[in-house]
Amino acid sequence: MKKITTINLTRLRVEEDFGFLKLVLAETENLPAEETPSILTAAVNSFETAFNAFDAALKASATNPATASATDADVERDQSWRGINAYVKAMCSHPTDDVASAATEAKSLFDKYGDPTSLAQTEESGVLHNLLQDLEAFDSAKRTSLALDVWIADLKTKEDAFLAAAARRTEADAARQVGIVKETRTAAESAYRSLVDTVNALAMIEGDEEYATFIEHVNAVVERQKGILKARKTRGEKGDK
């Protein structure tokens, strides 16, 4: 008798679990369409409803209000860097030789790291951290001659604001993941297992001919996912060694 094999869904990552359940839901089209037992119809409907709730929770978790704040803060720090970089570059042509010399020295600090505004946000933070350290260690008399401290303070303020916004974004993402996403994922997995139990029971009672395609296709999905889990475990063990 054909039977759907088991899989421990808790070992799957969130997006993997969602993808697995989505493939199984698509396969329900291969279940008997005529004279379908009411218990099977109920199991399919419950699974679809639970999956859709899981889907909605994932979409909601991707829409994080804190993301907008982090994006705005990122734009502000980009503008601050462009402002101080342009200012120091202009001061390199200052008519006073000492000021121009100090500006040229300061500009070399910017040139050492290049333009960070096109980098990924985390990478940009690393560059700005190093640049700010160099600028704050730059000779204080030369900073004064360039009136540079106010620019440095602005860049540091904008970078700190971004880091704070990014931290809020991370906290919000984490809260959503352990909240509604976890709840709906658990419900969807439970509905999946109920569907599997129902199909397996009907196949045993009525014969598996009407359920063979669904069972075979779902088992193929299960085996593919198990293969991924096994490969990941192997890589992890090699990494530990």
Contacts in CASP RR format, 6 or more apart in sequence:
PFRMAT RR
TARGET T0000
AUTHOR 0000-0000-0000
METHOD contacts of the structure
MODEL  1
MKKITTINLTRLRVEEDFGFLKLVLAETENLPAEETPSILTAAVNSFETA
FNAFDAALKASATNPATASATDADVERDQSWRGINAYVKAMCSHPTDDVA
SAATEAKSLFDKYGDPTSLAQTEESGVLHNLLQDLEAFDSAKRTSLALDV
WIADLKTKEDAFLAAAARRTEADAARQVGIVKETRTAAESAYRSLVDTVN
ALAMIEGDEEYATFIEHVNAVVERQKGILKARKTRGEKGDK
1 203 0 8 1.000
1 204 0 8 1.000
1 207 0 8 1.000
1 208 0 8 1.000
2 203 0 8 1.000
2 208 0 8 1.000
2 211 0 8 1.000
2 212 0 8 1.000
2 215 0 8 1.000
2 216 0 8 1.000
3 200 0 8 1.000
3 203 0 8 1.000
3 204 0 8 1.000
3 208 0 8 1.000
3 215 0 8 1.000
4 196 0 8 1.000
4 199 0 8 1.000
4 200 0 8 1.000
4 215 0 8 1.000
4 218 0 8 1.000
4 219 0 8 1.000
4 222 0 8 1.000
5 219 0 8 1.000
5 222 0 8 1.000
5 223 0 8 1.000
6 196 0 8 1.000
6 222 0 8 1.000
7 222 0 8 1.000
7 225 0 8 1.000
7 226 0 8 1.000
9 17 0 8 1.000
9 20 0 8 1.000
9 189 0 8 1.000
9 192 0 8 1.000
10 189 0 8 1.000
11 229 0 8 1.000
12 20 0 8 1.000
12 225 0 8 1.000
12 229 0 8 1.000
14 58 0 8 1.000
14 177 0 8 1.000
14 181 0 8 1.000
14 185 0 8 1.000
15 58 0 8 1.000
16 225 0 8 1.000
16 228 0 8 1.000
17 185 0 8 1.000
17 188 0 8 1.000
17 189 0 8 1.000
18 54 0 8 1.000
18 55 0 8 1.000
18 58 0 8 1.000
18 185 0 8 1.000
20 221 0 8 1.000
20 225 0 8 1.000
21 51 0 8 1.000
21 54 0 8 1.000
21 188 0 8 1.000
21 189 0 8 1.000
21 192 0 8 1.000
22 51 0 8 1.000
23 221 0 8 1.000
24 47 0 8 1.000
24 192 0 8 1.000
24 195 0 8 1.000
24 218 0 8 1.000
24 221 0 8 1.000
25 47 0 8 1.000
25 48 0 8 1.000
25 51 0 8 1.000
27 214 0 8 1.000
27 217 0 8 1.000
27 218 0 8 1.000
27 221 0 8 1.000
28 44 0 8 1.000
28 47 0 8 1.000
28 48 0 8 1.000
28 195 0 8 1.000
28 214 0 8 1.000
30 213 0 8 1.000
30 214 0 8 1.000
30 217 0 8 1.000
31 40 0 8 1.000
31 44 0 8 1.000
31 199 0 8 1.000
31 211 0 8 1.000
31 214 0 8 1.000
32 40 0 8 1.000
32 210 0 8 1.000
32 211 0 8 1.000
37 202 0 8 1.000
39 198 0 8 1.000
39 202 0 8 1.000
40 198 0 8 1.000
40 199 0 8 1.000
40 202 0 8 1.000
43 191 0 8 1.000
43 194 0 8 1.000
43 195 0 8 1.000
43 198 0 8 1.000
43 199 0 8 1.000
44 195 0 8 1.000
46 191 0 8 1.000
46 194 0 8 1.000
46 195 0 8 1.000
47 188 0 8 1.000
47 191 0 8 1.000
47 192 0 8 1.000
47 194 0 8 1.000
47 195 0 8 1.000
49 191 0 8 1.000
50 184 0 8 1.000
50 187 0 8 1.000
50 188 0 8 1.000
50 190 0 8 1.000
50 191 0 8 1.000
50 192 0 8 1.000
51 188 0 8 1.000
51 191 0 8 1.000
53 184 0 8 1.000
53 187 0 8 1.000
53 188 0 8 1.000
54 181 0 8 1.000
54 184 0 8 1.000
54 185 0 8 1.000
54 187 0 8 1.000
54 188 0 8 1.000
56 184 0 8 1.000
57 180 0 8 1.000
57 181 0 8 1.000
57 183 0 8 1.000
57 184 0 8 1.000
57 185 0 8 1.000
58 181 0 8 1.000
60 176 0 8 1.000
60 180 0 8 1.000
61 173 0 8 1.000
61 176 0 8 1.000
61 177 0 8 1.000
61 180 0 8 1.000
61 181 0 8 1.000
64 169 0 8 1.000
64 172 0 8 1.000
64 173 0 8 1.000
64 176 0 8 1.000
65 172 0 8 1.000
66 165 0 8 1.000
66 168 0 8 1.000
66 169 0 8 1.000
66 171 0 8 1.000
66 172 0 8 1.000
66 173 0 8 1.000
67 169 0 8 1.000
69 165 0 8 1.000
69 168 0 8 1.000
69 169 0 8 1.000
70 121 0 8 1.000
70 162 0 8 1.000
70 165 0 8 1.000
70 166 0 8 1.000
70 168 0 8 1.000
70 169 0 8 1.000
72 165 0 8 1.000
73 158 0 8 1.000
73 161 0 8 1.000
73 162 0 8 1.000
73 164 0 8 1.000
73 165 0 8 1.000
73 166 0 8 1.000
74 121 0 8 1.000
74 124 0 8 1.000
74 162 0 8 1.000
76 158 0 8 1.000
76 161 0 8 1.000
76 162 0 8 1.000
77 124 0 8 1.000
77 128 0 8 1.000
77 155 0 8 1.000
77 158 0 8 1.000
77 159 0 8 1.000
77 161 0 8 1.000
77 162 0 8 1.000
78 117 0 8 1.000
79 158 0 8 1.000
80 154 0 8 1.000
80 155 0 8 1.000
80 158 0 8 1.000
80 159 0 8 1.000
81 115 0 8 1.000
81 116 0 8 1.000
81 117 0 8 1.000
81 128 0 8 1.000
81 155 0 8 1.000
82 117 0 8 1.000
83 151 0 8 1.000
84 110 0 8 1.000
84 148 0 8 1.000
84 151 0 8 1.000
84 152 0 8 1.000
84 154 0 8 1.000
84 155 0 8 1.000
85 110 0 8 1.000
85 115 0 8 1.000
87 151 0 8 1.000
88 103 0 8 1.000
88 106 0 8 1.000
88 107 0 8 1.000
88 110 0 8 1.000
88 146 0 8 1.000
88 148 0 8 1.000
88 151 0 8 1.000
89 103 0 8 1.000
89 107 0 8 1.000
91 99 0 8 1.000
91 100 0 8 1.000
91 102 0 8 1.000
91 103 0 8 1.000
91 106 0 8 1.000
91 146 0 8 1.000
92 100 0 8 1.000
92 103 0 8 1.000
92 104 0 8 1.000
92 107 0 8 1.000
93 100 0 8 1.000
94 100 0 8 1.000
94 103 0 8 1.000
98 145 0 8 1.000
99 145 0 8 1.000
99 146 0 8 1.000
102 139 0 8 1.000
102 142 0 8 1.000
102 145 0 8 1.000
102 146 0 8 1.000
103 146 0 8 1.000
105 138 0 8 1.000
105 142 0 8 1.000
106 135 0 8 1.000
106 138 0 8 1.000
106 142 0 8 1.000
106 143 0 8 1.000
106 146 0 8 1.000
106 148 0 8 1.000
109 131 0 8 1.000
109 134 0 8 1.000
109 135 0 8 1.000
109 138 0 8 1.000
110 131 0 8 1.000
112 134 0 8 1.000
113 127 0 8 1.000
113 130 0 8 1.000
113 131 0 8 1.000
114 127 0 8 1.000
116 123 0 8 1.000
116 124 0 8 1.000
116 126 0 8 1.000
116 127 0 8 1.000
116 128 0 8 1.000
116 131 0 8 1.000
117 124 0 8 1.000
119 127 0 8 1.000
121 162 0 8 1.000
121 166 0 8 1.000
125 159 0 8 1.000
125 162 0 8 1.000
125 163 0 8 1.000
125 166 0 8 1.000
128 155 0 8 1.000
128 159 0 8 1.000
129 159 0 8 1.000
132 152 0 8 1.000
132 155 0 8 1.000
132 156 0 8 1.000
132 159 0 8 1.000
135 143 0 8 1.000
135 148 0 8 1.000
135 152 0 8 1.000
135 155 0 8 1.000
136 152 0 8 1.000
138 148 0 8 1.000
142 148 0 8 1.000
143 149 0 8 1.000
143 152 0 8 1.000
196 218 0 8 1.000
199 211 0 8 1.000
199 214 0 8 1.000
199 215 0 8 1.000
202 211 0 8 1.000
203 211 0 8 1.000
203 215 0 8 1.000
208 215 0 8 1.000
END
